[in-house]
Amino acid sequence: LELMTIGMNDVDVSVGYGTPNFASTTPIRDQEGVFGLAVSDIDLALAIMTPTGSLAKVLPKFMAMKGSASEFLVAGGADIFELSSGAIDVQMNWSAGWKGAPKLHASVDFASSMPGGLQITTGGTTTALDFGPGAFVQAEVHDALLSVSEFVHFSGDFAFRMGTETNLTVKGPLGTSFTGVRANAIEFGANNVQAFVGINGPYREDTNGDGAIDALDPINDEAMGLVIDDFDLGMTILTTQFDALNPLIPANTKFVGLKGHGEQVGFVGFGTDFIQFSLQDVNVGVNSSSRFSASRCAGSETRTSASMRRSRLRCIMSALPM
């Protein structure tokens, strides 16, 4: 294998107008006069491995990476536009796919191949690529914020992971069960999501300076629009592979699993004489497949009053429960 590595440590990047103070304890998003792109404390260890000789006809190109940053900001100035986040973490152990089967991704088992993993020099220090077997790409973003003037505000923590093969137990109709079903997984998670679309926003903002927008921050009574308050989500999409041992589960069958919970979804600020709509303590669950369709809503309970103070909703969609 031909190996190329790239490493960096504590790198700050700024493109645009204004000079962000990366050494300040004040987050870049709260500093005045910053317009453009700014990323602080970038750490990166990247390895690209290219097969040579006869192996090049069989093996794909391999890529592995560990990367992080303390803060990210794209600002439009004058509070017109902002896309920012706190800590970012990205990891990858991936390949272009086998030459004869490009949808199957091989990976390097660094943990078994070399003691302590592959050491990448990143300036004044080293970072170990010490992943085990199994191809994956994953990213985590903390305290993300999208803001467009006073009209759109979206914040929360987010995570994504795409992996290769995992084994499932699938339960079908009439009590049938299939074990060892091979599938590729994509996972997505969100935590403490706050969303507002309207005027006089945001609905909440980080008034206590703890770096997070949550229930500890007071509500803006002047906000008028649609609110999603404190929403959590976990979701996976599983796509089956061809498996001669499970012919009744065709390749490319998709299974979707989802759980979500929100403290409040509804309109705010319109007054009781204009429009009233509010759902509180909302729970959503999905366990479904693409091959068989059946759906039901269960455990649904709605309590209404003049102001719709309390509403519970639980909708379960199920076909082939896992």
C-alpha positions in Angstrom: 0.0 0.0 0.0 1.1 3.5 -0.8 0.4 5.7 2.3 -0.2 9.5 2.4 -0.9 11.2 5.7 -2.0 14.8 6.6 -1.9 16.1 10.1 -2.6 19.4 11.8 -3.1 20.6 15.4 -4.7 23.7 17.0 -5.3 25.4 13.6 -7.5 28.5 13.4 -9.0 29.5 10.1 -10.7 32.8 9.3 -12.0 33.9 5.8 -13.9 37.2 5.5 -14.2 40.6 7.2 -13.4 41.3 10.8 -10.7 39.6 13.0 -12.1 36.9 15.3 -10.2 36.6 18.6 -9.6 32.9 18.8 -7.8 33.2 22.2 -10.8 35.0 23.8 -13.1 33.2 26.2 -16.0 34.8 24.4 -17.3 32.5 21.6 -16.7 33.7 18.1 -20.4 33.8 17.5 -20.7 36.5 20.2 -17.8 38.7 19.0 -18.7 41.9 17.2 -17.8 42.6 13.6 -17.1 39.1 12.4 -18.3 38.5 8.8 -17.5 35.3 6.9 -16.1 31.9 7.9 -14.2 31.1 11.1 -13.2 27.7 12.5 -11.1 27.3 15.7 -8.9 24.6 17.2 -8.9 22.3 14.2 -7.2 18.9 14.8 -6.9 16.5 11.9 -5.3 13.1 11.3 -5.9 11.7 7.8 -4.5 8.7 6.1 -5.1 7.7 2.5 -3.9 4.2 1.5 -3.7 3.3 -2.2 -3.0 -0.4 -3.2 -0.1 -0.9 -5.6 1.0 -3.7 -7.9 -1.3 -6.7 -8.3 -3.3 -5.7 -5.2 -4.6 -2.6 -7.0 -6.7 -4.9 -9.2 -8.5 -6.3 -6.2 -8.4 -3.8 -3.2 -10.0 -0.4 -3.1 -8.5 2.9 -1.9 -8.8 3.2 1.9 -9.3 6.4 3.9 -9.3 6.9 7.7 -9.6 10.1 9.6 -10.1 11.7 13.0 -11.0 15.4 13.0 -12.3 17.9 15.5 -12.9 21.6 15.9 -13.9 23.7 19.0 -16.1 26.2 17.1 -17.5 26.8 13.6 -19.1 30.0 12.4 -20.5 31.4 9.1 -21.8 34.9 9.8 -23.6 37.3 7.5 -23.1 40.3 9.6 -25.6 42.7 11.3 -27.5 39.6 12.8 -28.8 38.9 9.3 -27.5 35.3 8.9 -25.6 32.9 11.2 -24.7 29.2 10.9 -22.5 28.2 13.8 -21.7 25.3 16.2 -19.7 24.4 19.2 -17.6 21.3 19.2 -17.4 19.2 16.0 -16.1 15.6 15.9 -15.7 13.6 12.7 -14.3 10.0 12.4 -14.1 7.8 9.4 -12.7 4.3 8.4 -13.9 3.8 4.8 -13.0 2.7 1.4 -14.2 3.1 -2.2 -15.7 -0.4 -2.2 -14.4 -3.7 -3.5 -13.6 -3.6 -7.2 -16.1 -6.3 -8.0 -18.8 -5.2 -5.5 -18.6 -1.4 -5.1 -21.5 -1.3 -2.6 -19.5 -3.4 -0.1 -16.9 -1.3 1.7 -13.8 -2.9 3.1 -11.9 -1.2 5.9 -8.5 -1.4 7.7 -8.3 -3.0 11.1 -5.8 -0.6 12.5 -6.1 -2.1 16.1 -4.9 -5.5 14.9 -2.6 -4.4 12.2 -0.2 -2.3 14.3 0.3 -1.9 18.1 -1.4 1.3 19.2 -2.8 2.0 15.7 -1.3 4.1 12.9 0.4 7.2 14.5 -0.2 10.4 12.5 2.1 13.3 13.2 -0.1 16.5 13.6 2.5 19.1 14.3 3.7 19.1 17.9 1.8 15.9 18.8 0.6 12.6 17.3 -2.9 11.1 16.8 -3.6 7.4 16.6 -5.9 5.9 14.0 -6.8 2.9 16.2 -10.1 1.8 14.7 -11.1 -1.8 14.7 -12.7 -3.7 11.8 -15.8 -2.4 10.1 -16.2 0.6 7.7 -18.1 3.7 9.1 -18.4 7.4 8.8 -19.7 9.4 11.7 -20.0 13.0 12.8 -21.2 14.9 15.9 -22.1 18.6 16.1 -22.8 20.2 19.4 -24.8 23.5 20.0 -25.5 24.0 16.3 -27.4 27.2 15.4 -29.0 28.4 12.2 -30.4 31.9 12.4 -31.9 34.1 9.7 -32.6 37.6 11.1 -35.6 37.4 13.5 -37.5 35.0 11.3 -35.8 31.5 11.5 -34.0 30.0 14.4 -32.9 26.4 14.6 -30.6 24.9 17.3 -29.6 21.6 18.9 -27.1 18.8 19.0 -26.8 16.4 16.0 -25.1 13.1 15.2 -24.8 11.0 12.1 -23.3 7.6 11.5 -23.2 5.4 8.4 -21.8 1.9 8.8 -21.5 -1.3 7.0 -22.9 -4.7 7.9 -25.0 -5.4 11.0 -27.1 -8.4 11.8 -30.8 -8.1 12.5 -33.6 -10.3 13.9 -36.7 -9.6 11.9 -40.2 -10.7 13.0 -42.8 -11.1 10.3 -46.4 -12.1 10.0 -47.9 -15.1 11.7 -45.1 -15.3 14.2 -42.4 -15.9 11.7 -38.9 -14.9 12.7 -35.7 -14.4 10.7 -32.3 -14.2 12.4 -28.9 -13.1 11.1 -30.4 -10.8 8.5 -27.5 -8.7 7.1 -28.1 -5.0 6.6 -26.3 -1.7 6.3 -27.2 1.0 8.8 -27.5 4.8 8.7 -28.2 6.4 12.0 -29.3 10.0 12.8 -29.8 11.6 16.2 -30.8 15.0 17.5 -31.0 16.3 21.0 -32.6 19.4 22.5 -33.7 20.8 19.2 -35.3 24.3 19.4 -37.0 25.6 16.2 -38.8 28.8 15.5 -40.3 30.3 12.3 -42.1 33.6 12.6 -41.4 37.2 13.7 -39.9 38.8 16.7 -37.8 35.7 17.3 -36.1 33.8 18.6 -38.4 31.9 21.0 -35.5 31.1 23.3 -31.9 32.2 23.2 -28.8 31.6 25.3 -29.5 34.3 27.9 -27.7 32.6 30.8 -24.4 32.1 28.8 -24.0 28.4 29.4 -23.5 27.8 25.6 -26.8 25.9 25.2 -30.3 27.0 24.3 -32.7 25.0 26.5 -35.5 25.1 29.0 -33.2 27.0 31.4 -33.4 30.0 29.1 -36.6 32.1 29.5 -39.2 32.3 26.7 -39.5 35.4 24.6 -43.1 36.5 25.0 -42.8 38.8 22.0 -42.2 35.9 19.6 -45.0 35.1 17.1 -44.9 32.0 14.9 -44.5 28.2 14.9 -42.4 26.7 17.7 -40.8 23.3 18.3 -39.5 23.2 21.8 -37.0 20.7 23.2 -37.3 17.9 20.6 -35.2 14.7 20.8 -34.9 12.2 17.9 -33.2 8.9 17.3 -33.6 7.3 13.8 -32.0 4.4 11.9 -32.5 3.2 8.3 -31.4 -0.4 7.7 -31.0 -1.7 4.1 -30.7 -5.4 3.7 -28.0 -7.1 1.6 -28.4 -10.2 -0.5 -28.3 -13.3 1.8 -28.9 -16.8 0.5 -29.6 -17.9 4.0 -32.6 -15.5 4.2 -34.2 -15.6 0.8 -37.6 -14.3 2.1 -36.0 -11.0 3.0 -35.0 -9.6 -0.4 -32.0 -7.4 -0.9 -32.5 -3.6 -0.6 -35.5 -4.1 1.8 -35.5 -1.0 4.0 -36.4 -1.0 7.7 -37.0 2.3 9.5 -36.9 2.8 13.3 -37.6 6.1 14.9 -38.3 7.5 18.4 -39.0 11.2 19.0 -40.2 13.4 21.8 -41.0 17.1 22.0 -42.1 19.2 24.9 -44.1 21.5 22.7 -45.2 22.0 19.1 -47.5 24.8 18.2 -48.2 28.4 17.5 -47.3 31.1 20.0 -47.9 34.9 20.3 -51.1 35.1 18.2 -53.5 35.6 21.2 -56.5 33.7 22.1 -58.8 35.5 19.7 -56.9 34.6 16.5 -55.4 31.1 16.5 -54.8 28.4 19.1 -52.8 25.3 18.4 -50.5 23.5 20.8 -49.3 20.0 21.4 -47.4 19.2 24.5 -45.4 16.1 25.6 -45.5 14.7 22.0 -44.2 11.2 21.4 -43.6 9.6 18.0 -42.5 6.0 17.3 -42.0 4.3 13.9 -41.0 0.7 13.2 -41.6 0.0 9.6 -40.3 -1.7 6.4 -40.6 -1.1 2.7 -41.8 -4.5 1.7 -44.9 -4.9 3.9 -47.2 -2.0 4.8 -49.4 -1.8 7.8 -49.9 1.1 10.0 -51.8 1.9 13.1 -52.1 4.7 15.6 -52.2 3.4 19.2 -52.3 4.9 22.6 -53.6 8.1 21.3 -54.9 10.5 23.9 -55.9 14.1 23.4 -57.1 16.4 26.2 -58.5 19.7 25.1 -59.6 22.9 26.8 -60.1 26.5 25.7 -56.4 27.0 25.3 -55.5 23.3 24.4 -53.2 23.2 27.4 -52.6 19.5 27.3 -52.3 17.2 24.4 -50.6 13.8 24.0 -50.0 12.1 20.8 -48.5 8.7 20.2 -48.5 7.2 16.7 -46.9 3.8 16.1 -46.4 2.6 12.5 -45.4 -1.1 12.3 -45.0 -3.7 9.7 -42.2 -6.1 10.4 -41.2 -5.3 14.0 -37.5 -6.0 14.7 
